[in-house]
Amino acid sequence: MPRHVQDLLGQHLNGLIPKTVDVDPDTRLGRVLLRLRAALLDAEAERQVTKAFGDELIALVPRLRRFARLRTGSEAEADDMVQATLMRAWEHRSQFRDGTNLVAWLFTILRNTHLNQCKRLRREVEDVDGAIAGRLSSAPDQEHRIALTELQSALDALPDEQRETLLLVTVDGLRHEDAAAILGCRVGTVKSRVNRARERLATALGLS
């Protein structure tokens, strides 16, 4: 695929979810973050965790929120999922080894949390007329909403493994090695899925 087509497709995908940085301290997730920061400071003082672990854990929250929103299509559900991920990471902090991949560890927890929730609830989310795309955007104009709807439809048409791999690499900016660790597959498989997904999306969106 030509580089300019990849760049244009990347812009389309990044427009699907706005990047967020701050968490409202008055929300449940905000209150969890405040408690988590305090707990990390205490754990650091008692040498249970390192400062690097705590700093990176907090710094990754915006990326976790974005990935969660892509999976759920709902800001509230995404924040609940991130909250559950942070709590699980805290409970199992002793299992993490310094120097290993915290990004892959957290994203794996989040992904498994969502998969378990879906199994438990036994529900299917149906994107009727781009309903999910409409919720993901923040007050878009009509032209932008149409573009998001078309993109969401094209994404929905991808095989599950291609869609998830593409979002991890292209939208969340994870390295192929990180995505492979999260998905439990080879790096070559990740690259192959991303390339096939890009080709199919480019064709569906008329970019090729």
C-alpha positions, 0 to 999 in steps of 0.5 A, spaced: 500 500 500 502 506 498 505 511 504 500 516 502 494 511 502 496 509 509 497 516 512 490 518 509 487 511 512 491 513 519 488 520 519 481 516 518 482 511 524 484 517 528 478 521 527 474 515 530 476 517 537 478 523 540 485 523 544 483 524 551 488 526 557 485 528 563 480 524 567 474 528 571 476 527 578 469 527 580 467 521 576 468 514 579 474 513 574 477 520 577 476 518 584 479 511 583 485 514 580 486 519 586 486 513 591 491 509 586 496 515 586 495 515 594 496 507 594 502 507 589 506 512 593 505 508 600 507 502 596 513 505 593 515 508 600 514 500 602 518 498 596 512 494 594 513 497 587 518 502 584 516 509 582 517 508 574 512 502 575 507 508 578 509 513 573 508 509 567 501 506 570 498 513 571 501 515 564 498 509 560 491 511 563 489 515 557 491 510 552 487 505 556 481 509 555 481 510 548 482 503 547 476 501 551 472 506 548 474 503 541 472 496 544 465 498 547 463 504 543 461 508 550 465 512 554 461 510 561 462 503 559 470 504 557 471 508 564 468 502 568 473 497 564 479 502 565 477 502 572 476 494 573 483 494 569 487 498 574 484 495 580 486 488 577 493 491 575 493 493 583 491 487 586 496 483 581 502 488 582 506 483 585 506 479 578 509 484 574 516 484 573 520 491 572 523 491 566 518 487 562 512 490 558 507 494 562 504 496 556 502 489 553 501 487 561 495 492 562 492 492 555 492 484 556 488 485 562 483 490 559 482 486 553 481 480 557 476 484 562 472 486 556 472 479 553 470 476 560 464 481 560 461 480 554 461 472 555 458 474 562 453 478 559 452 474 553 450 480 549 451 483 542 452 490 540 449 492 534 451 498 530 445 500 527 446 506 522 452 508 525 450 509 532 456 507 535 460 512 530 455 517 532 457 516 540 464 516 539 465 523 536 464 529 539 458 533 536 461 532 529 458 536 523 454 532 518 459 531 513 464 528 518 458 524 521 457 520 515 465 519 514 465 516 521 459 512 519 462 509 513 469 508 517 465 504 522 461 500 517 468 498 514 471 496 520 465 492 522 466 488 516 473 486 517 474 479 521 474 480 528 482 479 529 484 483 523 479 489 526 482 488 533 490 488 531 489 494 526 486 498 532 491 496 536 497 498 531 494 504 527 490 507 533 493 506 539 500 506 536 502 499 539 509 496 536 507 490 533 511 486 538 506 489 543 500 487 539 503 480 538 504 479 546 497 482 547 493 478 542 498 471 543 500 471 536 507 472 532 509 478 530 509 476 523 501 474 524 500 481 527 503 485 520 500 480 516 493 482 519 494 489 519 496 489 512 490 485 510 486 490 514 489 496 511 488 493 504 480 492 505 479 498 509 482 502 503 478 499 498 471 500 502 473 507 503 475 508 496 482 510 498 486 505 494 
